Amino acid sequence: LGFLETIWRMSLTAFDKPREVQVVIDGKNRCFVSTGSSGFVEFLNQPVGMSLPIRCWIHTHPFGSAYFSGTDIRTVSVWQPTMETAYVLGGIGHYGFWEQSNPQQLEIYRHNKLERTQTWKRKGEEE
């Protein structure tokens, strides 16, 4: 299995019920993982030793689809200066990809083909 597919499957099967999972790859290519509910994921303890830049932020939407929620938009807006890429996983072959060079858009793929682009105007505001 690929890295993203493994994260997706674990968000569905590794816990007592499906949970959102967050994975951060830091500037030294170390992996930090946390889980949460279907609306909020945070690190319960500060991720000691995490270094900038954030190479990639990956999180799952096990109850929905691949899109950025208002919380996700606020997260990438705040971290945009120090975060290179981000993925939101909504299923096998269904994901969104964000990158620092296009900070107000998320390309959403289904069956690994571009389905649509989600855009927003400014911090936390979707178009």
C-alpha positions, 0 to 999 in steps of 0.5 A: 500500500502507498503511504496515503492509502495506509493513512486512510485505511488506518483512520477507518480500522485502527481505532474503536470507530473511524477517526480523523487522523493527522500526519505532519512531516516536518523539515527533517522528514520526521512523521508526527501523528495524532487523531481526533473526532470527525470535526477536530484533530489536534496534538494532545501533547506538543509535538516536541522536536518538530522542525520547520518547514512543514513539508506536508500536512495530511489529514483524513475525512473518514465520514465525508469527502475530500475538501477543506472545511473552514477549519482546514482553510484556517489551518493552511492560511495560518501555516501557509508561510511555513507549510509546503504541501497538504493533503485531505483524504476522503477515500482511496483515489479521492483526495485534495492537494494543496500547495504553498504556491497556490495558497487559496485553492485545493485541487480535488481528485476522484479516481486520481483525476482532477474533479474540481478546484475548491477556492477561497478568498481569504483566511477561512472564507470559501468562495 
